[in-house]
Amino acid sequence: MTAKQIIDNTLKTLPSDLDPQKLPRHVAVIMDGNGRWAQRRGLPRIMGHPRGVDALRELVRCCDDWGIQALTVYAFSTENWNRPQQEVNVIMTLIEQFLRWELPELMQRQIHLELVGKLQELPESLKKQMHRSVGSTTENQGMRFTVATNYGGRQEILQVCQALAAEVKQGTLNPEDIDQALFERHLCTVGIGDPDLLIRTSGEMRISNFLLWQLAYSEIYITDTLWPDFDRAQMHRALWEFQKRDRRFGKVKS
C-alpha cells in the first residue's frame, strides 16, 4: 500500500477523538465564501464556485464515510437571483454538472438524493437533471443528501400554512387539529428531522433564511474558513466542537 493510500484510508475513518455515539444525526451547511475566496486570489468571483463544488463533493464523501445520516446544504437561495446574471448562470450550470457527474458515486454509496425549493422556477435542463438524479437514487438506503436550491425558509413556512389552510377550507382538517407534528409533516425535512448541527462558513453570523423552522434548537458552528477551503480537517473541528456542547433543549441539568 502506498503512502497516499494509507492517508486516504485514514481520512475515511472517523477521527479517534470523536465519539461515534455522539455524532449529529443531521448536519446542515450554509456554503458561503466562494466569491471572496476567488477575489482574495485576484480572480473573478465566479471562479470560486467550481472550487466550492469540489468542497461539496468532499463533504458528501466525508459525511458518508464518518456515519452522518443526513446532510442538507444550501446551494442557492431565493435571494440569490439578485446576483449578477453571469454568476447566476454559472451556479445553475455547476449544480447541473454536479448532479450529473456525481450520480454514479451517489449510486455506489447508496446515497439518497433530495432536491428542495421552488424548483419549477429553475432552468429546464437543470430540472431534467434533477428529475433523473432524484429518480435514480429513490431506492437508495444510505445517507440522505438534500440540496436546497431556490429555497427560502420563509417561503417554506408560507407554503405549509397555505397547504394547511387549503385543507381547512376543504373541510378535511379542523384548525384545532393543527399542531407541531402536523406542521412538520409538510416541511422539506420530513423523515429526517431537524438538523442537530448547522455549519456556516466565511464567518458570517446569520442563518440567511435557511431552514427557519428546523433550526430552532440546532447547535450552530461558524468558522472563518471560506467554503472552498472547508475540508475534512474543518469538518473534524466542527464535529469536535459539537460534541462538547451541552444540548438541554430548554431544560436545566439534573
Secondary structure, 3 states (H helix, E strand, C coil): CCHHHHHHHHHHCCCCCCCHHHCCCEEEEECCCHHHHHHCCCCCHHHHHHHHHHHHHHHHHHHHHHCCCEEEEEEEEHHHHHCCHHHHHHHHHHHHHHHHHHHHHHHHCCCEEEEECCHHHCCHHHHHHHHHHHHHHCCCCCCEEEEEEEECHHHHHHHHHHHHHHHHHHCCCCHHHCCHHHHHCCCCCCCCCCCCEEEECCCCCCCCCCCCCCCCCCEEEECCCCHHHCCHHHHHHHHHHHHHCCCCCCCCCC
